[in-house]
Amino acid sequence: MLVIIAVIVGLFFAMNIGASGAAASMGIAYGAGVVKRNVALVLCGIAVFFGAWLGGGEVVKTMGSGIVPQSTFTVAIALIVIASAALSLFLANVFGIPLSTSEVIVGAVVGAGIVYQSVFVGKLAWIVSFWLLTPVLAFLLAIGATWVLKNSVIDRWVKSSRAVPILSVLVVVMGVFEAFSAGMNNVANAVGPLVGAGIMSTSQGILWGGLFVALGALLLGHRVMETNGKKITKLRLEEGCVISGTGAGIVTVASVFGIPVPLTQITTSSIIGIGFVKQGRSVLKKDIVVQLLVVWVVSPVLSMVLSYTLIQLLIEQNVYPVIAMIGVLVSVFGVKFLMQRTGGSGSGSGAAVVSAGSEE
């Protein structure tokens, strides 16, 4: 029964990954009116599946046995890890916090590893270094590509009517490439723990995970595509090519090395890079940059805490670590509350003194 539940939860998670992450890859081409929505979703679904099938194996191995030993995963623990990641995403959606599926699932796996003191610290450090470096690399590459486009003869050609058909084809190709890279990297988020627990083989995980990620993009991806393509910002075709090409290239290289990376944050960093060329340093002061930093911290920590807590309670039946964790949370929120109260009282007293002085 646990095996069936674990498979259902894993494949449902895969559908949601396809709906949110993969479908966003074709948003630029759809938003520019180059392709219709249904065509874009079909192209996305096909590209995601082939990305998973042809290149998803290394990241699946990392998620199944690269962060913690494969022996750490039982059916119950695999179920808790995937459920913790899914619950983290659900809670984040409720509070309006965007989380990375790659970071969430890695955090949940680490939570299980902490319980059994079996985390491969070196491999984890390697993954975290990629999380830190890839958005910076995307930012710098986007700046370089945009600067070249803006300060070369290409700029004149891009602005001519002759360039539109070529750029239209290119933005679709880059969108398909981005969806392909998403399949390579993100399918492991849903099926890696199932492979680690021996519920599926690597080839089975890639096949079924790829199918359900593609299915999620086809059936549930229209809203994300609508938002990314038409409701956030208007991008020129050449800018769309830079964003999709940069993100897809970085994620593909990371996937070859078996590193799960946050495609959404890489893409956002590319957009910030384009904004940096247009607006200068002021773009770095915007809330989105702070939001990115918060997401990097919150994503893995939230799922790690949930995974650790559920395993301690349900598998180990040990309430003491959970009590200690609750104590820490109460202390943190208590201190925060007191600081807010103290700050408010201080400002109120100061206002009263000024008022009294002016009356005298």
N, C-alpha and C positions, 0 to 999 in steps of 0.2 A: 504493500500500500504506500509506504514512504517513497519507494522508487517511482511509482506513478505520479505522486504529488510533486516530487522533485523535478521530474521531466516536464510536467505541466507548467510549474512555476518558471523553470528555466526557459521554456519555449515562449511563454507569455512575456517574459522579460525581453527575449529576443525580438518579439513583435514590437514592443515599446521602443526598443533601441532603433529599429527600422523606422518607426513612425516619427521619432524626434530627431535623431542624428542623421540617418542616411537620407531621409527625404529633403533635408535642408540643403544637400549638395547641389540639387538642381534648381534651387530657389532663384538664383541670379538669372539663369537662362529663361525661366518661366516669368519672372518679374519684368524682364526686358521685352517680353512678347515674342521671343524667338521660337518657343515651342508651347503648345497647349498643355494644360495641366495634366490630362490623362496620359499624353505622350511622355511628358517629363517623368511621371510616376512609373510608367512601364520601363523606361530607360534606366531609371534609378534602381528599380527592383532587379532587373537583369544584371546590371553592373555590380550591385551589392552581392548578389549570389555568386557570380563568377570570382569576385574578389575574395570571398570567403573560401570558395572551393579550391581556387588555384593558389592562394597565398596566405590563408588563415591559420595554417598548421603551427607555425612557430609561436604565435601569441597564445594559441590554445595550450601548447605545452608549458609555456611560462605560467599561465593561470592555474594549470592542473598540477604542476610539480616543480615549478621554478621559484616560487616565493616561499612555499612551505613544502616539506616532503609529501609525496603522494600518499604515504601511510597516514598522514594527518586527516585526510578526507575519508569519512564514512558517509553512508547515504544520508544519515541524519544531519551531519555537519555540513555537507554540501547543500542540503535543503535550507539550513539556517543561514548559510553564507549568502545564497542567492536571495532568500527572503529578506535578509538584512539590507542588501543592496536595493532591492525593490522598495522596501519600506522607507529607506532613506530618500529615495527619489520621490516617493509619495508625499512624505512630510515636507520635503523641499518645495514641491508643487503647491502644497497647502499654504505655505508661508511665502511663496513667490520667490524662492531662492533657486537660481539655476545651478544644477550640479552636473559634474562630468560622470558619465557612466563608467568610464575606464577607472577613474580615481575611486569611485564608490565601490566597485567590485574588488579592487586591490585592497582598499581599506578593510572590507569585510573578510577577505582571506587573511590579512595580517591579524585581525582580531582573533580568528581561530588559531593562528600560529602563536599568538601571545599566551593563550590559554594553555597550550601544550609546550610552550617554550621551544618552538621549532622553526622560527622565522630564519630564512637565509638572509642575513643582514646585508651582505655584500650585494646580492642580487636586488634587494629592495632599494639600497642606496643608488644603484645603477639606474633603476626605474625612476626614482625621484629626481635624479640629476637630469634625466630626459624631460621630465615634467617642467623643470625650471628652465632648461636650455631651449627646448623646441619653440615655445612662444616668443622668446627673445630672438631666435633665429628667424622665425616667420616675420617678426616686426622689422628686422634689418633687411631681409630679402625684399619685403614689400616696399620699403623705402628706396632701396637700390633700383628695383624694377620701375617704380613710379618715376623716380628722378630721371632714369634713362629715357623713358617714354616722353617725359615733359621737356627734356633738354636735348632733343635730337631730331633728325629729319623724320623720324617715325611719327612724331607728334602731328606734323602737317598731314601725313598720309592717313593717320587715324581719324582726323577731323574731316577728311574728304568722304564724299558719298560712296566712292569706290571701295572703301574699307569695310563698309557695313556688312555686306554678304560674307566676307571672309571672317570678320570678327564674330558674326552670328554663329557660324559653324564652329569656330574655335571655342566660344564660350560654352557651347553644348558639349564639345569634346572634353573640355576641362571639367565640366560638371560631372560627366560620366566617369572621368578619371578619379575625381574626388569621391564619388559613390563607390567605385571599385576599391579605393584605399580604405574607405570606411568599413567595407565588408571584410577586408584583410585584417583589420585591427579590432573591430568591435564585436564580431561574432564570438570571440573568446570570452567576452564579458558575461555572456549568458550560459555558455556550455563548458567553459574551462573547469569549474568545480565538478560538473557532472562527469567529465572525462577523468578528473583526478580521483573521484570516488569509484571509478570503474563501471559506472552506469552506462556509459557510452565509450566506444573507442574514439581515437582522434578523428578518424575519417568519418565516422557516424556523426560526431559532434559538429564537424565542419559542414556536412551535408544538411542535417536537420536544422542546425543553427542558421546556416545561410538561407535555407528556404523560408524560415520564419522571420528572419530579419527582412528579407525581400517582401514577404507577405505583409509585414507591418508597414513597410514603405508604400506598398500598393493600396492597402485598405484603409490605413489610418494616417498616411503622411500628407494628405491634402491641406490640412489646417496649418501644419508647420511650414509647408511650402508656400502657402498663401501669405503667412506672416513674414517669412524671410524674404520672399520675393517682392512683396508690394506694400508692406506696412511698416517697415523699419526705416529704410533709406533707399534713395535712388542711386544706383551705381552705373557708371558708364561701362560699355561692353569690355573695353580693354582693362578696366579696373577689376571687373568680374573674372577675367582670365588670370590676372595676377593673383587674386585671392584664392581661387579654386586651384590653380596650378601650384602655388606655394604650399597650401595646406596638403594637397594630395601627394606632392613630392616628399614632404617631410614625413607624413604618416606612412607612406609606402616604405621608405628607408627604415623607419622605426619597426615596422612589421616584419621586415626581413630579419632584423636582429631579435625579434620576439618581444619587443617592448610595447606594452599597452600605453597609448598616449591620448590626451584629450583633444580630439579634432576640433571641437567647438571653440576651445580657448586658443588654439593655433589659428583658426580662421578669424576670430575676433582680433587677435594680435596683428594679423595682416591688414585688417580694416583700419586699425589704429595707426599702422605704419603709413597707409595711404593718407589718412587724415593728418599725420605729422608733416608730410610733404606739403600739404595744402594750407594747414593752419599753424604750423610750427609747434612750439612747446605747449601751447595752451591746450592742445588735445590731451596731453598727459595729465592735466588737472581735472579732467572730467570724472564723473562718478563711476563710469564703466571700468576704469583702471583699478580703482579701489575695490570694486565688485569682483573683478578677476582675482585679485589677491585673496579676498575673503573666500571665494569659491575654492581656490587651491588648498586652503587650510581646512575648510568646513567639509568638503566632499569626502575625503578619506577618513577623517576623524569621526564624523557622525556614523558612518557605516561600521567602522572599526569598533566603536563603543557598543553599538547595537549587537553586532555579531558576538563580541566578547561576553556581553551581558546575557544574551539568550543561551549561549553554549554553557555558561556557568550555571544558569538556572535550570535549563531543560535536560542537558546531558550530564553535567557533573553534579547537579543538584546541590550546588554550593552557593549559599546566599550571602556569605561574608564579603566577598569582593564587590557584590552588588550594593550592599549596605554602605561600604566605604565609598563607592562611586556616587551614591545618592548624597552622602555627607559632603563630598567635594562639590557637587552641583549646588546644594543648599548654601554652602559657604560662599561660592562664587557669586550666586545671585543675591545672597544676603549682603555681601560687601558692596556689590554694585548698587543695590537699593539704598544702603546707608550713605554711599558717596553721593547719590543723586539727591537724597534728602538733605544731607549736610550742605551741598552746593546750593540747593534751593533756599535753605534757611539763611545761609550766609549772604546771598544776594538780597534776600528780603530785609535782613537787618541793616545792610548797607543803605538800602533805599530809604528805610525809616530814619536813619541818621541824617541823610541828605535832606530829607523832607523837613525834619525838625530844625535843622540848621537854617534853612531858607526862611522858615516862619519867624525865627528869632530876629 
